[in-house]
Amino acid sequence: MAKYIFVTGGVTSSLGKGIIAASLAKLLQSRGLKVTIQKFDPYINVDPGTLNPYEHGECYVTEDGAETDLDLGHYERFLNIYTSQANNVTTGRIYQTVINKEREGAYLGKTVQVIPHITDEIKRRMLLIGQTGEYDIVITEIGGTIGDIESLPFVEAVRQLQWEMEDEDCIVIHLTFIPYLKAAKELKTKPTQHSVKMLSENGVHPDIIVCRTEKPLTADIRKKIALFCNVKTEAVIEAMDANSIYEVPLKMLHEGLDITVLKKLHINGYAAPQLNKWKQFLDKLKNPTAKINIGLIGKYIELQDAYKSILEAFVHAGAINECKVQIVNVHSEFITPENVSEKLAGLDGLLVAPGFGMRGVEGKIIAVKYARENQLPFFGICLGMQMAAIEFARNVLNLSQAHSTEMNKDTPDPVIDLMEAQKKITAKGGTMRLGSYPCTILKDSLAWEIYQQEQIQERHRHRWEFNNAYLDRFEQSGMIASGKNPATGLVEIIELKGHPFFIGVQYHPELKSTVENPQPIFVHFVKAAREFAEKKKNATAAGSTVLQSELLQ
């Protein structure tokens, strides 16, 4: 049987329960234990797939095609293992299952209630992964904040599991906030005390308290928290703000969080942590030898979580290139032919981000045109790849009204069209082309140089595709399809001949980038941007030398 760790949060949201859970999992994994993490979210949506990115950040897609919470991205990036449909459960999915069972007559006429029927289904889902025999430890993050009405059934399920299991098989970690009052010049523990009190009133007692703080916790403060929250002093863990989320595992190692957990779970004979690769990554991350500016052209840039996986993929690729990647957010809605040179000045590379809908599309197309004409390294993802195809059709093939039928159903040249399998689908939730699909790569192409293999697997989330009726005309003019789905012929990768670096992909490569295995397109894109920056620098230096020579004459 696996052992279970539940992570709850109090005082305020956005404290970083996902990062703490992922960091603890990394430490336990580094000691030779088999660990996985799951997230239980309290909202009624069946999954995040229909949520606006402004509401909930990006929708993370797993190998098996589940649309999940973005925290699963953290889990995969830290642990370097895949998650699945079973790793993310919402209140909506729980109620949907229970109601379907009731309609089938599974409850034999009984009145269906939150307790026991809803909580029983929550518990079944919580224990499901641990019953496979694949894992030693299952960490479960409970979304929301203690005190939220919608979180109560999850907290009650945890209470029941605490009561049903032996103490050494189930522990609760509570993450709280210790605010620092400048006027008083001191940290305040009262919010944490109230949070733990509220959790205890719901019948759940935390075994470990992790304190998010801006200032170090003194011995007296730790003792005070331990005394009023009824835990041992060594179970009060300091979680100070870090410059990078990837520093958190080492901070938790220093605090002894993993050792405390192992003792409470009665796990003995564990190995010393093997974190050499992680430390090497951090060393490169902290000591770059160069800096580049990458323009991220998107329409959700006000909320950075909307592009979380892309930003983290740049962190991974930057470290391996020993290069600091400075992201310059550019809102596509405000790019025009008149201001594009000003908006994109000083960039060393351009990434056109994924998205849905008409808003900001023309700005993306203008940005692609700028990158193509100015030999600026370009990378388009999903909608970004489609915008590159539309721009090429309009400005190189002279199909001035070329478009995607997503934005213009009546376009005379639908170079991007709705996938055949999608044309009869009306329901929006979970019906896109989702999950991992194969792609065959053309030899002697940029894609081949990047991947160094003929067959790859990448994750998708889209309804529209490149219209193969236009492929011959594209390839005759220099835009080739260097990657295709072997079964359907769907164009997965396009690239431009004669350009330093110009590639667009229909899939989402950012979803598979991890600390230990940076995604290869991002690695090569950062490398190309660094070379572009160095050429600019050398050209500027050469120009200054010529000018000085002329002045001396």
C-alpha positions in Angstrom: 0.0 0.0 0.0 1.1 3.5 -0.8 1.3 6.1 1.9 -0.6 9.4 1.5 0.4 13.0 2.0 -2.3 15.7 1.8 -1.3 19.4 1.2 -3.8 22.1 2.2 -3.6 25.9 2.1 -4.7 28.6 4.5 -4.8 32.4 5.0 -4.7 33.3 1.3 -4.6 31.7 -2.2 -1.6 31.6 -4.5 0.8 30.7 -1.7 2.4 27.9 -3.8 0.9 24.7 -2.6 1.8 23.1 -6.0 5.4 24.2 -5.8 5.7 22.9 -2.2 4.1 19.6 -3.2 6.3 19.3 -6.2 9.4 20.2 -4.2 8.7 17.6 -1.5 8.0 15.0 -4.2 11.3 15.8 -5.8 13.2 15.3 -2.6 11.5 12.0 -1.8 12.1 10.9 -5.4 15.8 11.8 -5.1 16.0 9.4 -2.1 14.8 6.5 -4.3 11.1 6.5 -3.5 8.5 6.3 -6.2 6.3 9.3 -5.9 3.3 10.9 -7.8 1.2 14.0 -7.2 -2.5 14.7 -7.8 -4.6 17.8 -7.6 -8.2 18.1 -6.4 -9.8 21.3 -7.5 -13.0 22.6 -5.9 -14.6 24.4 -8.9 -17.7 22.9 -10.6 -16.2 22.7 -14.1 -15.5 19.1 -15.1 -12.0 20.2 -16.2 -10.2 23.5 -17.0 -10.6 23.0 -20.7 -13.5 25.4 -21.1 -12.0 28.1 -18.7 -10.7 31.4 -20.0 -6.9 31.7 -19.5 -7.6 34.9 -17.6 -9.7 32.9 -15.1 -7.4 30.0 -14.4 -4.1 30.4 -16.3 -3.1 27.8 -18.9 -4.8 24.5 -19.5 -2.2 21.8 -19.1 -2.6 18.7 -21.4 -1.3 15.3 -20.4 0.0 12.5 -22.6 -3.4 10.7 -22.4 -5.3 13.8 -23.5 -6.6 15.2 -20.2 -7.2 18.9 -19.9 -5.9 19.7 -16.4 -4.8 22.3 -13.9 -1.5 24.0 -14.6 -0.1 22.6 -11.4 0.3 19.3 -13.2 2.9 21.1 -15.3 4.9 21.8 -12.2 4.6 18.2 -11.2 5.9 16.9 -14.5 8.7 19.5 -14.7 10.0 18.7 -11.2 9.6 14.9 -11.3 10.3 14.3 -15.0 7.5 11.8 -15.1 4.1 11.9 -16.9 0.8 12.6 -15.1 -2.6 11.5 -16.4 -6.4 11.9 -16.3 -6.3 10.4 -12.8 -4.0 13.1 -11.4 -6.5 16.0 -11.6 -10.0 15.8 -10.3 -12.6 18.6 -9.9 -15.8 18.9 -7.9 -17.6 18.9 -11.3 -16.1 15.5 -12.2 -17.0 14.1 -8.7 -20.7 15.2 -8.9 -20.9 14.1 -12.6 -19.9 10.6 -11.5 -22.2 10.4 -8.6 -25.2 11.7 -10.5 -24.5 9.3 -13.4 -24.5 6.4 -10.8 -27.7 7.7 -9.3 -29.4 7.7 -12.7 -28.2 4.1 -13.3 -29.8 3.1 -10.0 -26.5 2.2 -8.4 -27.6 3.6 -5.0 -30.6 1.3 -4.7 -33.1 4.1 -4.1 -31.2 5.7 -1.2 -31.1 9.5 -0.8 -27.9 10.7 -2.4 -26.1 13.1 -0.1 -22.7 14.9 0.3 -21.9 12.5 3.1 -21.4 9.6 2.4 -21.9 9.6 -1.4 -19.9 12.6 -2.5 -17.1 12.1 0.1 -16.9 8.4 -0.8 -16.3 9.2 -4.4 -13.7 11.8 -3.4 -11.9 9.2 -1.3 -12.1 6.6 -4.0 -10.4 9.0 -6.4 -7.8 10.0 -3.8 -6.8 6.4 -3.2 -7.0 5.2 -6.9 -3.5 6.0 -8.0 -2.0 4.5 -4.8 -3.8 1.2 -5.3 -1.9 0.5 -8.6 1.2 -0.6 -6.8 3.4 1.8 -8.8 4.1 4.3 -6.1 5.4 4.4 -2.5 3.9 7.8 -1.8 1.0 9.7 -3.3 0.9 13.5 -2.6 -2.5 15.1 -3.0 -2.9 18.8 -3.3 -6.3 20.2 -2.2 -7.1 23.3 -4.2 -8.5 26.5 -2.7 -8.1 27.8 0.8 -9.3 26.4 4.1 -12.6 28.2 4.9 -13.9 28.1 1.3 -17.4 26.6 1.1 -16.6 24.7 -2.1 -13.5 23.0 -0.5 -15.4 21.5 2.5 -16.2 18.1 0.9 -12.5 17.6 0.1 -11.5 18.5 3.7 -14.2 16.2 5.0 -12.8 13.3 2.8 -9.3 14.0 4.2 -10.8 13.9 7.7 -12.3 10.5 7.1 -9.1 9.1 5.6 -7.2 10.3 8.6 -9.6 8.5 10.8 -9.7 5.3 8.7 -5.9 5.0 8.2 -3.0 4.4 10.6 -1.1 7.5 11.6 2.0 6.4 9.7 0.1 5.9 6.5 -1.5 9.4 6.1 -0.2 12.9 7.1 -1.4 16.4 6.4 0.8 19.3 5.5 -0.7 22.8 5.9 0.7 25.7 4.0 0.1 29.1 5.5 1.3 32.7 5.3 3.2 34.6 7.9 2.8 38.4 7.1 5.5 40.9 7.9 4.1 44.2 9.2 6.5 47.0 8.4 5.1 49.4 10.9 5.5 46.9 13.7 8.7 45.5 12.2 7.7 42.0 13.0 6.2 38.8 11.6 2.7 37.9 12.7 1.6 34.4 13.5 -2.1 35.1 14.2 -3.4 34.4 10.6 -1.7 31.0 10.8 -3.2 30.2 14.2 -6.6 31.0 12.9 -6.1 29.0 9.7 -5.0 25.9 11.7 -7.9 26.5 14.1 -10.4 26.5 11.2 -8.8 23.4 9.7 -9.0 21.7 13.1 -12.7 22.7 13.5 -13.3 20.7 10.3 -11.8 17.7 12.0 -8.4 17.7 10.2 -5.2 18.2 12.2 -2.0 19.2 10.4 1.1 17.1 11.1 3.4 19.7 9.5 3.0 23.4 9.0 4.9 25.1 6.1 5.1 28.9 6.6 5.4 31.1 3.5 7.3 34.2 4.6 9.3 37.2 3.3 11.5 37.2 6.4 13.3 34.3 8.2 11.4 32.7 11.1 13.2 33.1 14.4 13.4 30.2 16.9 10.8 32.0 19.1 8.3 32.3 16.2 8.7 28.7 15.3 8.2 27.7 18.9 5.1 29.9 19.2 3.5 28.4 16.0 4.3 24.9 17.3 2.7 25.7 20.7 -0.5 27.3 19.4 -0.9 24.9 16.4 -0.1 21.8 18.4 2.8 20.4 16.3 6.4 19.7 17.1 8.9 22.6 16.6 10.7 20.6 13.9 7.4 20.3 12.1 7.3 24.1 11.5 9.0 24.6 8.2 10.1 28.0 6.8 9.4 28.6 3.1 11.0 32.0 2.3 10.4 33.6 -1.0 12.9 32.3 -3.6 14.3 33.9 -6.8 13.3 30.8 -8.8 10.7 28.1 -8.1 13.6 25.6 -8.8 15.4 26.7 -5.7 12.5 25.6 -3.5 13.5 21.9 -3.3 16.9 22.8 -2.0 15.4 25.2 0.5 13.0 22.5 1.7 16.0 20.1 1.9 17.8 22.6 4.1 14.7 22.9 6.3 14.5 19.1 6.6 10.9 18.8 5.3 11.6 15.5 3.6 13.2 14.0 6.7 10.3 15.1 8.9 7.8 13.5 6.4 9.8 10.3 6.3 9.9 10.0 10.1 6.1 10.6 10.4 5.4 8.0 7.7 7.8 5.6 9.5 9.8 5.1 6.3 13.3 3.8 7.1 16.4 2.9 5.1 16.0 5.7 2.6 19.0 6.8 0.5 20.8 10.1 0.6 19.3 12.6 -1.9 20.7 12.5 -5.4 20.3 16.1 -6.7 23.5 16.6 -8.7 21.6 17.2 -12.0 19.3 19.6 -10.2 22.2 21.6 -8.7 24.0 21.7 -12.1 20.8 23.1 -13.6 20.5 25.8 -10.9 24.2 26.7 -11.3 23.8 27.4 -15.0 20.5 29.2 -14.3 22.2 31.5 -11.8 25.4 32.1 -13.8 24.5 32.9 -17.4 27.2 34.0 -19.8 24.8 35.8 -22.1 21.4 37.5 -22.2 18.8 37.6 -25.0 15.4 39.3 -25.4 12.6 37.1 -26.7 9.3 38.7 -27.7 6.3 36.7 -26.6 3.4 37.8 -28.9 0.2 36.9 -27.2 -3.2 38.2 -26.1 -3.3 37.0 -22.5 0.0 38.6 -21.4 -1.6 40.4 -18.5 -1.7 37.0 -16.7 1.6 35.2 -16.9 0.1 31.9 -15.8 -1.7 31.9 -19.2 1.7 31.0 -20.8 3.2 29.2 -17.8 4.6 26.2 -19.6 6.2 28.4 -22.3 7.9 30.6 -19.7 9.2 27.5 -17.9 10.4 25.9 -21.1 12.5 29.1 -21.8 14.0 28.8 -18.3 15.1 25.2 -19.0 16.4 26.1 -22.5 18.1 29.2 -21.2 20.0 27.2 -18.5 21.3 24.6 -21.0 22.5 27.4 -23.3 24.0 29.3 -20.3 21.9 32.2 -21.3 19.4 34.4 -19.5 16.2 34.6 -21.5 14.4 37.9 -20.9 10.8 37.6 -22.0 9.4 40.8 -23.5 5.6 40.6 -23.5 3.9 42.2 -26.6 0.1 42.3 -26.8 -0.8 41.2 -30.3 -4.0 43.3 -30.2 -2.0 46.5 -30.4 0.5 45.6 -33.1 -0.1 47.5 -36.4 1.9 47.8 -39.6 2.9 51.3 -38.5 4.2 50.5 -35.1 5.5 46.9 -35.5 9.2 48.0 -36.0 9.0 50.0 -32.8 7.1 47.3 -30.8 9.6 44.6 -31.8 12.8 46.6 -31.7 15.7 45.1 -29.7 14.4 41.6 -29.9 16.6 38.6 -30.6 13.8 36.1 -31.2 10.0 36.1 -31.6 7.6 33.5 -30.3 3.9 33.7 -31.4 1.9 32.1 -28.7 -1.2 29.8 -28.8 -4.7 31.1 -28.4 -8.3 31.0 -29.6 -10.6 33.4 -31.3 -10.3 36.5 -33.6 -9.0 39.0 -31.0 -5.3 39.9 -31.7 -5.0 37.7 -34.7 -4.0 40.4 -37.2 -1.3 41.7 -34.9 0.2 38.2 -34.7 0.2 38.0 -38.5 2.0 41.4 -38.7 4.6 40.2 -36.2 5.3 37.0 -38.2 5.8 39.1 -41.4 8.3 41.2 -39.5 10.3 38.2 -38.3 10.3 36.6 -41.8 11.4 39.7 -43.6 14.0 40.7 -41.0 15.6 37.3 -40.6 14.6 37.4 -36.9 14.5 33.9 -35.3 10.9 32.8 -35.2 8.9 30.1 -33.4 5.2 29.6 -33.7 3.1 27.3 -31.5 -0.3 26.0 -32.5 -2.2 29.2 -33.4 1.3 30.8 -33.9 2.1 28.2 -36.6 -1.3 28.8 -38.2 -0.7 32.6 -38.3 2.7 31.9 -40.0 0.9 29.9 -42.7 -1.7 32.7 -43.2 1.0 35.4 -43.4 3.0 33.4 -46.0 -0.1 32.8 -48.0 -1.1 36.5 -48.0 2.3 38.0 -48.6 4.3 35.4 -50.6 1.6 33.4 -52.4 -0.4 36.6 -53.0 -3.6 35.1 -51.6 -4.6 38.4 -50.0 -7.8 37.1 -48.3 -6.2 33.9 -47.0 -7.4 33.1 -43.4 -8.5 30.4 -41.0 -12.1 29.4 -41.0 -12.0 29.8 -37.2 -11.9 33.5 -37.7 -13.5 33.9 -41.2 -15.9 31.2 -42.3 -16.2 32.8 -45.7 -12.6 33.2 -46.6 -11.9 32.2 -50.3 -8.6 30.7 -49.3 -8.9 28.7 -46.1 -5.3 27.8 -45.6 -6.3 26.8 -42.1 -9.5 24.8 -41.9 -11.5 22.8 -39.3 -10.3 19.2 -39.0 -12.7 16.8 -40.7 -13.2 14.9 -37.4 -14.3 18.1 -35.7 -17.0 19.2 -38.1 -19.9 17.3 -36.5 -18.9 18.1 -32.9 -20.9 20.7 -31.0 -19.9 20.1 -27.4 -16.9 22.2 -26.4 -15.6 20.3 -23.3 -12.9 17.7 -23.9 -13.6 17.3 -27.6 -10.6 18.9 -29.3 -7.7 16.9 -30.7 -6.0 16.2 -27.4 -3.0 14.3 -26.1 0.1 12.7 -27.6 0.3 12.0 -31.3 3.2 10.7 -33.5 4.9 12.9 -36.1 7.3 11.8 -38.8 10.1 14.2 -39.5 11.6 15.0 -42.9 15.4 14.4 -43.1 17.7 17.3 -44.0 15.3 19.8 -42.4 15.6 22.2 -39.5 13.2 19.9 -37.6 15.5 16.9 -38.2 18.5 19.0 -37.0 16.5 19.8 -33.8 15.1 16.4 -32.9 17.8 14.1 -34.5 15.2 11.4 -35.0 12.5 10.4 -37.5 9.6 9.7 -35.2 8.6 11.9 -32.3 5.5 12.2 -30.0 4.1 15.5 -29.0 1.0 16.8 -27.3 -1.9 18.6 -29.0 -4.8 20.8 -28.2 -6.6 22.1 -31.3 -9.5 21.9 -33.7 -8.1 23.6 -36.8 -5.3 22.3 -39.1 -3.2 23.3 -42.1 -5.3 22.7 -45.3 -3.2 20.3 -47.4 -4.9 21.5 -50.6 -2.4 24.4 -50.4 0.7 22.4 -49.4 2.2 22.1 -53.0 2.0 25.9 -53.5 3.6 26.5 -50.1 6.5 24.1 -50.7 7.1 25.4 -54.2 7.6 28.9 -52.7 10.0 27.7 -49.9 7.7 26.9 -46.9 8.0 23.2 -46.4 6.1 20.7 -44.2 9.0 19.1 -42.3 6.7 17.1 -39.9 3.5 15.2 -40.6 1.2 12.8 -38.8 2.0 9.4 -40.3 -1.6 8.2 -40.2 -3.5 11.3 -41.4 -1.0 13.4 -43.3 -1.8 16.3 -40.9 0.9 18.9 -41.1 2.6 19.1 -37.7 5.7 21.3 -38.5 6.3 24.0 -41.1 9.6 25.7 -41.7 11.0 28.3 -44.1 14.0 27.6 -46.3 16.7 30.2 -46.4 15.8 31.7 -43.0 18.2 31.5 -40.0 15.5 30.0 -37.8 11.8 29.9 -38.8 9.6 27.1 -37.5 6.0 26.6 -36.6 4.5 23.6 -34.9 0.8 22.6 -34.6 1.5 20.8 -31.3 2.5 22.2 -27.9 6.2 21.3 -27.3 6.3 23.4 -24.1 4.2 20.8 -22.3 7.0 18.2 -22.3 9.9 20.4 -21.3 11.4 19.5 -17.9 14.5 20.5 -15.9 16.3 17.3 -16.8 15.0 17.1 -20.4 14.6 20.6 -21.9 12.4 20.6 -25.0 14.7 20.6 -28.1 12.9 23.2 -30.2 13.2 25.7 -27.3 16.9 24.8 -26.8 17.6 25.4 -30.5 15.5 28.5 -30.7 17.3 30.1 -27.7 20.6 29.1 -29.4 19.6 30.8 -32.6 18.4 33.9 -30.8 21.8 34.1 -28.9 23.6 33.8 -32.3 21.4 36.6 -33.7 22.2 38.8 -30.7 25.9 38.2 -31.0 25.8 39.1 -34.8 24.0 42.3 -33.9 26.6 43.1 -31.3 29.5 42.4 -33.6 27.9 44.5 -36.4 27.4 47.4 -34.0 31.0 47.1 -32.8 32.3 46.9 -36.4 30.2 50.0 -37.3 31.7 51.9 -34.3 35.2 51.0 -35.4 34.5 52.2 -38.9 33.1 55.4 -37.6 36.1 56.0 -35.3 38.4 55.3 -38.3 36.5 57.8 -40.4 36.7 60.5 -37.7 40.4 59.9 -37.3 40.9 60.5 -41.0 
